């Protein structure tokens, strides 16, 4: 699948269009909301999740929505369950059973939150790993009154809209970051490939490959010391200010941009490497992950735009196009 190139006066106009589509969909999702509590903040090394968090925060800033507090799944305060302020759950691609910890966080919120408190699920890709996983979603979450759900592609919409009437088709929130500035590329290609359960690629590459960097033990020790000594967050369950959470996300995304920006072309099977690279104005050759979310996303949002994006079936054919 190759996205149409077209002829436009501004070759980066697709970035602005996706930012506007994201703003419009998120406006619908957050209608009537002027404050919220942000939960499931991504306190981990996945750069894509940090990019989503920054995009969500940028929408809330533009929409005049105040963030009362921000929690990771580890740091939720018991008082949260009694709030009447709308609660937002971080978006991403962990919906449906593939990541049980995050599923349980959503269901615990649904079970324990006041029934009259609005619960908003920010844009997700949905992939139920079994009928039992979908049945649990229907029983524990979909039946809740006052729930709004946003999904990033039409396959996800088909999977949940019959049981959650207030479901919005919305782009990934990373688009709210718009055009991302970076130095000009200095090499032909950057190849960034998954090394986790969502990878479908096998074999080796003739070119050097990278992935989002994992934190080392030393990195984690330094982070723990910084949070303890400078912030007073003595344990992993100690919560932090929204500004400090977002500062960490900003640093992670800067690392991702530094990895991707040097390539004139980016070859990847990560959705957010694809999207960040497009927002850098780079040509992207993408391959699907195990759940098909890259092609599903492109069909939903990008195939009518002037985006420099094409898909390959495997790594050798992707590299042959560089």
VENQUI-V53261 format. One record per residue. N is the residue number from 0. RES is the residue in one small letter. SS is DSSP state (@ for helix, = for strand, . for the rest). Layout:
N,RES,SS
N,RES,SS
This chain:
0,x,.
1,x,=
2,x,.
3,x,.
4,x,.
5,x,.
6,x,.
7,x,.
8,x,.
9,x,.
10,x,.
11,x,.
12,x,@
13,x,@
14,x,@
15,x,@
16,x,@
17,x,@
18,x,@
19,x,@
20,x,@
21,x,@
22,x,@
23,x,@
24,x,@
25,x,@
26,x,@
27,x,@
28,x,@
29,x,.
30,x,.
31,x,.
32,x,.
33,x,.
34,x,=
35,x,=
36,x,=
37,x,=
38,x,=
39,x,.
40,x,.
41,x,.
42,x,.
43,x,.
44,x,.
45,x,.
46,x,@
47,x,@
48,x,@
49,x,@
50,x,@
51,x,@
52,x,@
53,x,@
54,x,@
55,x,@
56,x,@
57,x,@
58,x,@
59,x,@
60,x,@
61,x,@
62,x,@
63,x,.
64,x,.
65,x,=
66,x,=
67,x,=
68,x,=
69,x,=
70,x,.
71,x,.
72,x,.
73,x,.
74,x,.
75,x,.
76,x,.
77,x,@
78,x,@
79,x,@
80,x,@
81,x,@
82,x,.
83,x,.
84,x,.
85,x,.
86,x,=
87,x,=
88,x,=
89,x,.
90,x,.
91,x,=
92,x,=
93,x,=
94,x,=
95,x,.
96,x,.
97,x,.
98,x,.
99,x,@
100,x,@
101,x,@
102,x,@
103,x,@
104,x,@
105,x,@
106,x,@
107,x,@
108,x,@
109,x,@
110,x,@
111,x,@
112,x,.
113,x,.
114,x,.
115,x,.
116,x,.
117,x,.
118,x,=
119,x,=
120,x,=
121,x,=
122,x,=
123,x,=
124,x,=
125,x,=
126,x,.
127,x,.
128,x,.
129,x,.
130,x,@
131,x,@
132,x,@
133,x,@
134,x,@
135,x,@
136,x,@
137,x,@
138,x,@
139,x,@
140,x,@
141,x,@
142,x,.
143,x,.
144,x,.
145,x,.
146,x,=
147,x,=
148,x,=
149,x,=
150,x,=
151,x,.
152,x,.
153,x,@
154,x,@
155,x,@
156,x,@
157,x,@
158,x,@
159,x,@
160,x,.
161,x,.
162,x,.
163,x,.
164,x,.
165,x,.
166,x,=
167,x,=
168,x,=
169,x,.
170,x,.
171,x,.
172,x,@
173,x,@
174,x,@
175,x,@
176,x,@
177,x,.
178,x,.
179,x,.
180,x,.
181,x,.
182,x,.
183,x,.
184,x,.
185,x,.
186,x,=
187,x,=
188,x,=
189,x,=
190,x,=
191,x,=
192,x,.
193,x,.
194,x,.
195,x,.
196,x,.
197,x,.
198,x,.
199,x,.
200,x,.
201,x,.
202,x,.
203,x,.
204,x,.
205,x,.
206,x,.
207,x,.
208,x,.
209,x,=
210,x,.
211,x,.
212,x,.
213,x,.
214,x,.
215,x,.
216,x,@
217,x,@
218,x,@
219,x,@
220,x,@
221,x,@
222,x,@
223,x,@
224,x,@
225,x,@
226,x,@
227,x,@
228,x,@
229,x,@
230,x,@
231,x,.
232,x,.
233,x,.
234,x,.
235,x,.
236,x,.
237,x,.
238,x,.
239,x,.
240,x,.
241,x,@
242,x,@
243,x,@
244,x,@
245,x,@
246,x,@
247,x,@
248,x,@
249,x,@
250,x,@
251,x,@
252,x,@
253,x,@
254,x,@
255,x,@
256,x,@
257,x,@
258,x,@
259,x,@
260,x,.
261,x,.
262,x,=
263,x,=
264,x,=
265,x,=
266,x,=
267,x,=
268,x,.
269,x,.
270,x,@
271,x,@
272,x,@
273,x,@
274,x,@
275,x,@
276,x,@
277,x,@
278,x,@
279,x,.
280,x,.
281,x,.
282,x,=
283,x,=
284,x,=
285,x,=
286,x,.
287,x,.
288,x,.
289,x,.
290,x,.
291,x,.
292,x,@
293,x,@
294,x,@
295,x,@
296,x,@
297,x,@
298,x,@
299,x,@
300,x,@
301,x,.
302,x,.
303,x,.
304,x,.
305,x,.
306,x,.
307,x,.
308,x,=
309,x,=
310,x,=
311,x,.
312,x,.
313,x,.
314,x,@
315,x,@
316,x,@
317,x,@
318,x,@
319,x,@
320,x,.
321,x,.
